[in-house]
C-alpha cells in the first residue's frame, strides 16, 4: 500500500516538473512576442516622427505613413494579428496595441 502511494506521489512530481517546463517555454514565446510588439510600436512611433519632420504635422492615419514611405508596411500585433490603434489629438498622438490584455505579464 505504501509503495503505491509513493509511486503516485512520484508520478505527481514528474507531472509537476513537466508542466513547469512547458509553462516556461510558453512564457519564453510570450516574451518574444511581447518584445516584437513593442518593437512594432517603436517602428510606428519612429515613422510618425519622420512624417512629422517632413510634413510639419501629425499624420491623419497610419496608412499615409506607407504612402509617403516612412514605413514599409503596417505591422500587426504578433499576439492577435490585429492592427495597431492610432489615436490623434490636436498636438499629440497615441499608438496602442489592440489587445494589451493578451500580453501575459505585461506592464
Ligand atoms: Zn501587442
Backbone and ligand atoms as CSV (ligand in chain L), in Angstrom:
chain,resi,resn,atom,element,x,y,z
A,1,UNK,N,N,0.826,-1.206,0.000
A,1,UNK,CA,C,0.000,0.000,0.000
A,1,UNK,C,C,0.859,1.255,0.000
A,2,UNK,N,N,1.916,1.247,0.831
A,2,UNK,CA,C,2.809,2.403,0.920
A,2,UNK,C,C,3.536,2.646,-0.396
A,3,UNK,N,N,3.933,1.538,-1.036
A,3,UNK,CA,C,4.664,1.652,-2.295
A,3,UNK,C,C,3.818,2.345,-3.355
A,4,UNK,N,N,2.539,1.953,-3.385
A,4,UNK,CA,C,1.641,2.521,-4.384
A,4,UNK,C,C,1.518,4.036,-4.204
A,5,UNK,N,N,1.369,4.473,-2.941
A,5,UNK,CA,C,1.229,5.910,-2.740
A,5,UNK,C,C,2.537,6.644,-3.036
A,6,UNK,N,N,3.664,5.986,-2.775
A,6,UNK,CA,C,4.955,6.605,-3.115
A,6,UNK,C,C,5.079,6.801,-4.622
A,7,UNK,N,N,4.689,5.737,-5.375
A,7,UNK,CA,C,4.737,5.818,-6.838
A,7,UNK,C,C,3.802,6.928,-7.330
A,8,UNK,N,N,2.641,6.997,-6.686
A,8,UNK,CA,C,1.660,8.006,-7.066
A,8,UNK,C,C,2.225,9.419,-6.862
A,9,UNK,N,N,2.887,9.604,-5.720
A,9,UNK,CA,C,3.497,10.913,-5.433
A,9,UNK,C,C,4.598,11.222,-6.440
A,10,UNK,N,N,5.373,10.179,-6.780
A,10,UNK,CA,C,6.445,10.352,-7.746
A,10,UNK,C,C,5.888,10.793,-9.106
A,11,UNK,N,N,4.809,10.127,-9.519
A,11,UNK,CA,C,4.176,10.483,-10.799
A,11,UNK,C,C,3.686,11.930,-10.765
A,12,UNK,N,N,3.069,12.293,-9.649
A,12,UNK,CA,C,2.594,13.676,-9.496
A,12,UNK,C,C,3.741,14.668,-9.632
A,13,UNK,N,N,4.874,14.323,-8.999
A,13,UNK,CA,C,6.032,15.213,-9.050
A,13,UNK,C,C,6.552,15.354,-10.469
A,14,UNK,N,N,6.603,14.228,-11.185
A,14,UNK,CA,C,7.077,14.274,-12.573
A,14,UNK,C,C,6.156,15.154,-13.420
A,15,UNK,N,N,4.846,14.977,-13.223
A,15,UNK,CA,C,3.876,15.790,-13.958
A,15,UNK,C,C,4.081,17.268,-13.657
A,16,UNK,N,N,4.323,17.572,-12.398
A,16,UNK,CA,C,4.518,18.951,-11.978
A,16,UNK,C,C,5.738,19.552,-12.669
A,17,UNK,N,N,6.845,18.796,-12.648
A,17,UNK,CA,C,8.081,19.283,-13.273
A,17,UNK,C,C,7.872,19.484,-14.773
A,18,UNK,N,N,7.196,18.524,-15.412
A,18,UNK,CA,C,6.945,18.631,-16.857
A,18,UNK,C,C,6.097,19.856,-17.177
A,19,UNK,N,N,5.055,20.087,-16.364
A,19,UNK,CA,C,4.176,21.216,-16.653
A,19,UNK,C,C,4.899,22.535,-16.419
A,20,UNK,N,N,5.816,22.562,-15.469
A,20,UNK,CA,C,6.604,23.777,-15.250
A,20,UNK,C,C,7.456,24.071,-16.485
A,21,UNK,N,N,8.076,23.027,-17.025
A,21,UNK,CA,C,8.910,23.196,-18.211
A,21,UNK,C,C,8.103,23.742,-19.369
A,22,UNK,N,N,6.896,23.245,-19.537
A,22,UNK,CA,C,6.037,23.673,-20.631
A,22,UNK,C,C,5.651,25.139,-20.441
A,23,UNK,N,N,5.283,25.500,-19.191
A,23,UNK,CA,C,4.933,26.883,-18.912
A,23,UNK,C,C,6.100,27.816,-19.190
A,24,UNK,N,N,7.295,27.336,-18.870
A,24,UNK,CA,C,8.475,28.170,-19.096
A,24,UNK,C,C,8.649,28.439,-20.585
A,25,UNK,N,N,8.441,27.389,-21.398
A,25,UNK,CA,C,8.573,27.525,-22.853
A,25,UNK,C,C,7.533,28.502,-23.384
A,26,UNK,N,N,6.285,28.353,-22.908
A,26,UNK,CA,C,5.212,29.252,-23.339
A,26,UNK,C,C,5.522,30.685,-22.934
A,27,UNK,N,N,6.063,30.818,-21.749
A,27,UNK,CA,C,6.402,32.142,-21.240
A,27,UNK,C,C,7.471,32.785,-22.119
A,28,UNK,N,N,8.433,31.956,-22.550
A,28,UNK,CA,C,9.514,32.459,-23.393
A,28,UNK,C,C,8.968,32.958,-24.732
A,29,UNK,N,N,8.067,32.158,-25.337
A,29,UNK,CA,C,7.449,32.550,-26.602
A,29,UNK,C,C,6.649,33.833,-26.414
A,30,UNK,N,N,5.919,33.879,-25.301
A,30,UNK,CA,C,5.108,35.048,-24.970
A,30,UNK,C,C,5.989,36.293,-24.846
A,31,UNK,N,N,7.128,36.124,-24.197
A,31,UNK,CA,C,8.059,37.244,-24.029
A,31,UNK,C,C,8.576,37.730,-25.368
A,32,UNK,N,N,8.892,36.782,-26.256
A,32,UNK,CA,C,9.401,37.159,-27.574
A,32,UNK,C,C,8.357,37.945,-28.349
A,33,UNK,N,N,7.092,37.476,-28.261
A,33,UNK,CA,C,6.021,38.167,-28.971
A,33,UNK,C,C,5.811,39.563,-28.407
A,34,UNK,N,N,5.913,39.653,-27.086
A,34,UNK,CA,C,5.720,40.938,-26.429
A,34,UNK,C,C,6.810,41.915,-26.863
A,35,UNK,N,N,8.036,41.394,-26.972
A,35,UNK,CA,C,9.138,42.247,-27.412
A,35,UNK,C,C,8.938,42.667,-28.857
A,36,UNK,N,N,8.426,41.723,-29.678
A,36,UNK,CA,C,8.152,42.050,-31.079
A,36,UNK,C,C,7.082,43.127,-31.153
A,37,UNK,N,N,6.076,43.040,-30.257
A,37,UNK,CA,C,5.002,44.025,-30.226
A,37,UNK,C,C,5.558,45.399,-29.862
A,38,UNK,N,N,6.405,45.479,-28.848
A,38,UNK,CA,C,6.951,46.802,-28.504
A,38,UNK,C,C,7.854,47.322,-29.614
A,39,UNK,N,N,8.540,46.404,-30.304
A,39,UNK,CA,C,9.359,46.800,-31.447
A,39,UNK,C,C,8.499,47.420,-32.533
A,40,UNK,N,N,7.325,46.826,-32.783
A,40,UNK,CA,C,6.393,47.352,-33.782
A,40,UNK,C,C,5.914,48.749,-33.390
A,41,UNK,N,N,5.580,48.897,-32.117
A,41,UNK,CA,C,5.112,50.200,-31.630
A,41,UNK,C,C,6.212,51.253,-31.804
A,42,UNK,N,N,7.441,50.836,-31.557
A,42,UNK,CA,C,8.583,51.748,-31.718
A,42,UNK,C,C,8.750,52.129,-33.195
A,43,UNK,N,N,8.622,51.145,-34.095
A,43,UNK,CA,C,8.752,51.412,-35.533
A,43,UNK,C,C,7.695,52.409,-35.986
A,44,UNK,N,N,6.442,52.201,-35.538
A,44,UNK,CA,C,5.359,53.109,-35.924
A,44,UNK,C,C,5.650,54.508,-35.378
A,45,UNK,N,N,6.111,54.573,-34.120
A,45,UNK,CA,C,6.447,55.848,-33.498
A,45,UNK,C,C,7.529,56.578,-34.287
A,46,UNK,N,N,8.556,55.856,-34.703
A,46,UNK,CA,C,9.635,56.460,-35.497
A,46,UNK,C,C,9.101,56.974,-36.828
A,47,UNK,N,N,8.223,56.196,-37.455
A,47,UNK,CA,C,7.654,56.581,-38.747
A,47,UNK,C,C,6.805,57.842,-38.585
A,48,UNK,N,N,6.045,57.923,-37.501
A,48,UNK,CA,C,5.218,59.106,-37.249
A,48,UNK,C,C,6.120,60.326,-37.045
A,49,UNK,N,N,7.202,60.109,-36.322
A,49,UNK,CA,C,8.159,61.199,-36.077
A,49,UNK,C,C,8.755,61.681,-37.395
A,50,UNK,N,N,9.129,60.740,-38.224
A,50,UNK,CA,C,9.722,61.067,-39.516
A,50,UNK,C,C,8.709,61.781,-40.413
A,51,UNK,N,N,7.449,61.348,-40.367
A,51,UNK,CA,C,6.373,62.017,-41.118
A,51,UNK,C,C,6.214,63.447,-40.623
A,52,UNK,N,N,6.226,63.609,-39.321
A,52,UNK,CA,C,6.033,64.926,-38.710
A,52,UNK,C,C,7.155,65.876,-39.131
A,53,UNK,N,N,8.380,65.359,-39.204
A,53,UNK,CA,C,9.507,66.202,-39.605
A,53,UNK,C,C,9.352,66.679,-41.044
A,54,UNK,N,N,8.872,65.792,-41.938
A,54,UNK,CA,C,8.752,66.195,-43.342
A,54,UNK,C,C,7.497,67.004,-43.607
A,55,UNK,N,N,6.434,66.799,-42.823
A,55,UNK,CA,C,5.157,67.453,-43.152
A,55,UNK,C,C,4.745,68.544,-42.156
A,56,UNK,N,N,5.505,68.666,-41.092
A,56,UNK,CA,C,5.169,69.647,-40.045
A,56,UNK,C,C,3.798,69.452,-39.425
A,57,UNK,N,N,3.317,68.242,-39.463
A,57,UNK,CA,C,2.059,67.907,-38.783
A,57,UNK,C,C,2.021,66.408,-38.534
A,58,UNK,N,N,1.112,66.005,-37.699
A,58,UNK,CA,C,0.963,64.578,-37.436
A,58,UNK,C,C,0.147,63.940,-38.556
A,59,UNK,N,N,0.418,62.682,-38.861
A,59,UNK,CA,C,-0.378,62.007,-39.895
A,59,UNK,C,C,-1.838,61.835,-39.463
A,60,UNK,N,N,-2.740,61.851,-40.440
A,60,UNK,CA,C,-4.166,61.663,-40.135
A,60,UNK,C,C,-4.462,60.201,-39.810
A,61,UNK,N,N,-3.706,59.323,-40.437
A,61,UNK,CA,C,-3.880,57.885,-40.185
A,61,UNK,C,C,-2.538,57.188,-40.419
A,62,UNK,N,N,-2.489,55.913,-40.152
A,62,UNK,CA,C,-1.220,55.194,-40.286
A,62,UNK,C,C,-0.911,54.827,-41.740
A,63,UNK,N,N,-1.975,54.698,-42.555
A,63,UNK,CA,C,-1.786,54.304,-43.955
A,63,UNK,C,C,-0.917,55.310,-44.705
A,64,UNK,N,N,-1.070,56.602,-44.342
A,64,UNK,CA,C,-0.325,57.650,-45.041
A,64,UNK,C,C,1.186,57.496,-44.819
A,65,UNK,N,N,1.566,56.833,-43.740
A,65,UNK,CA,C,2.990,56.592,-43.466
A,65,UNK,C,C,3.595,55.685,-44.528
A,66,UNK,N,N,2.782,54.762,-45.026
A,66,UNK,CA,C,3.255,53.848,-46.063
A,66,UNK,C,C,3.276,54.566,-47.402
A,67,UNK,N,N,2.190,55.330,-47.679
A,67,UNK,CA,C,2.112,56.089,-48.941
A,67,UNK,C,C,3.319,57.011,-49.092
A,68,UNK,N,N,3.739,57.595,-47.984
A,68,UNK,CA,C,4.870,58.533,-48.052
A,68,UNK,C,C,6.200,57.864,-47.687
A,69,UNK,N,N,6.208,56.557,-47.666
A,69,UNK,CA,C,7.429,55.764,-47.477
A,69,UNK,C,C,8.147,56.005,-46.152
A,70,UNK,N,N,7.409,56.282,-45.110
A,70,UNK,CA,C,8.037,56.348,-43.792
A,70,UNK,C,C,8.021,54.969,-43.139
A,71,UNK,N,N,7.160,54.120,-43.675
A,71,UNK,CA,C,7.002,52.763,-43.152
A,71,UNK,C,C,6.766,51.831,-44.340
A,72,UNK,N,N,7.389,50.653,-44.323
A,72,UNK,CA,C,7.247,49.726,-45.453
A,72,UNK,C,C,5.863,49.089,-45.466
A,73,UNK,N,N,5.423,48.656,-44.295
A,73,UNK,CA,C,4.091,48.066,-44.192
A,73,UNK,C,C,3.609,48.269,-42.771
A,74,UNK,N,N,2.299,48.150,-42.586
A,74,UNK,CA,C,1.759,48.341,-41.247
A,74,UNK,C,C,1.904,47.051,-40.451
A,75,UNK,N,N,2.666,47.095,-39.371
A,75,UNK,CA,C,2.794,45.878,-38.570
A,75,UNK,C,C,1.505,45.580,-37.802
A,76,UNK,N,N,1.325,44.346,-37.431
A,76,UNK,CA,C,0.189,43.956,-36.581
A,76,UNK,C,C,0.753,43.361,-35.303
A,77,UNK,N,N,-0.048,43.364,-34.269
A,77,UNK,CA,C,0.404,42.779,-33.001
A,77,UNK,C,C,0.643,41.284,-33.210
A,78,UNK,N,N,1.841,40.783,-32.913
A,78,UNK,CA,C,2.149,39.369,-33.160
A,78,UNK,C,C,1.317,38.414,-32.310
A,79,UNK,N,N,0.666,38.912,-31.289
A,79,UNK,CA,C,-0.104,38.022,-30.420
A,79,UNK,C,C,-1.492,37.750,-30.982
A,80,UNK,N,N,-2.169,38.793,-31.494
A,80,UNK,CA,C,-3.520,38.593,-32.005
A,80,UNK,C,C,-3.591,38.730,-33.516
A,81,UNK,N,N,-2.577,39.334,-34.128
A,81,UNK,CA,C,-2.619,39.586,-35.556
A,81,UNK,C,C,-3.506,40.764,-35.916
A,82,UNK,N,N,-3.904,41.550,-34.906
A,82,UNK,CA,C,-4.755,42.713,-35.167
A,82,UNK,C,C,-3.912,43.969,-35.354
A,83,UNK,N,N,-4.483,44.933,-36.075
A,83,UNK,CA,C,-3.772,46.172,-36.379
A,83,UNK,C,C,-3.676,47.056,-35.137
A,84,UNK,N,N,-2.667,47.903,-35.115
A,84,UNK,CA,C,-2.488,48.839,-34.005
A,84,UNK,C,C,-3.486,50.001,-34.128
A,85,UNK,N,N,-3.812,50.565,-32.987
A,85,UNK,CA,C,-4.788,51.647,-32.943
A,85,UNK,C,C,-4.047,52.980,-32.863
A,86,UNK,N,N,-4.378,53.862,-33.789
A,86,UNK,CA,C,-3.757,55.186,-33.815
A,86,UNK,C,C,-4.780,56.215,-33.373
A,87,UNK,N,N,-4.457,56.956,-32.337
A,87,UNK,CA,C,-5.368,57.996,-31.847
A,87,UNK,C,C,-4.654,59.330,-31.939
A,88,UNK,N,N,-5.214,60.210,-32.791
A,88,UNK,CA,C,-4.586,61.514,-32.971
A,88,UNK,C,C,-5.401,62.584,-32.268
A,89,UNK,N,N,-4.699,63.389,-31.462
A,89,UNK,CA,C,-5.338,64.569,-30.886
A,89,UNK,C,C,-4.628,65.761,-31.505
A,90,UNK,N,N,-5.051,66.975,-31.200
A,90,UNK,CA,C,-4.518,68.153,-31.898
A,90,UNK,C,C,-2.986,68.147,-31.984
A,91,UNK,N,N,-2.303,68.002,-30.885
A,91,UNK,CA,C,-0.845,68.114,-30.952
A,91,UNK,C,C,-0.145,66.859,-30.449
A,92,UNK,N,N,-0.909,65.846,-30.131
A,92,UNK,CA,C,-0.263,64.629,-29.649
A,92,UNK,C,C,-0.959,63.411,-30.254
A,93,UNK,N,N,-0.358,62.288,-30.064
A,93,UNK,CA,C,-0.951,61.064,-30.597
A,93,UNK,C,C,-0.624,59.900,-29.686
A,94,UNK,N,N,-1.355,58.822,-29.914
A,94,UNK,CA,C,-1.102,57.578,-29.189
A,94,UNK,C,C,-1.140,56.440,-30.192
A,95,UNK,N,N,-0.254,55.515,-30.064
A,95,UNK,CA,C,-0.350,54.270,-30.837
A,95,UNK,C,C,-0.477,53.158,-29.814
A,96,UNK,N,N,-1.567,52.423,-29.928
A,96,UNK,CA,C,-1.841,51.407,-28.916
A,96,UNK,C,C,-1.899,50.012,-29.513
A,97,UNK,N,N,-1.454,49.070,-28.725
A,97,UNK,CA,C,-1.625,47.668,-29.097
A,97,UNK,C,C,-3.122,47.371,-28.974
A,98,UNK,N,N,-3.725,46.690,-29.957
A,98,UNK,CA,C,-5.168,46.434,-29.913
A,98,UNK,C,C,-5.581,45.553,-28.739
A,99,UNK,N,N,-4.684,44.812,-28.183
A,99,UNK,CA,C,-5.087,43.912,-27.090
A,99,UNK,C,C,-3.976,43.656,-26.093
A,100,UNK,N,N,-3.625,44.694,-25.349
A,100,UNK,CA,C,-2.553,44.512,-24.358
A,100,UNK,C,C,-2.906,43.475,-23.291
A,101,UNK,N,N,-4.215,43.215,-23.114
A,101,UNK,CA,C,-4.628,42.251,-22.089
A,101,UNK,C,C,-4.210,40.826,-22.454
A,102,UNK,N,N,-3.876,40.625,-23.748
A,102,UNK,CA,C,-3.430,39.285,-24.149
A,102,UNK,C,C,-1.947,39.091,-23.913
A,103,UNK,N,N,-1.260,40.167,-23.565
A,103,UNK,CA,C,0.169,40.050,-23.296
A,103,UNK,C,C,0.326,39.600,-21.860
A,104,UNK,N,N,0.534,38.337,-21.679
A,104,UNK,CA,C,0.644,37.782,-20.331
A,104,UNK,C,C,1.842,38.419,-19.621
A,105,UNK,N,N,1.591,38.957,-18.466
A,105,UNK,CA,C,2.669,39.504,-17.658
A,105,UNK,C,C,3.151,40.871,-18.086
A,106,UNK,N,N,2.420,41.518,-18.989
A,106,UNK,CA,C,2.839,42.842,-19.450
A,106,UNK,C,C,2.575,43.894,-18.390
A,107,UNK,N,N,3.359,44.932,-18.391
A,107,UNK,CA,C,3.299,46.166,-17.579
A,107,UNK,C,C,4.575,46.359,-16.806
L,1,ZN,ZN,ZN,0.559,43.704,-28.939
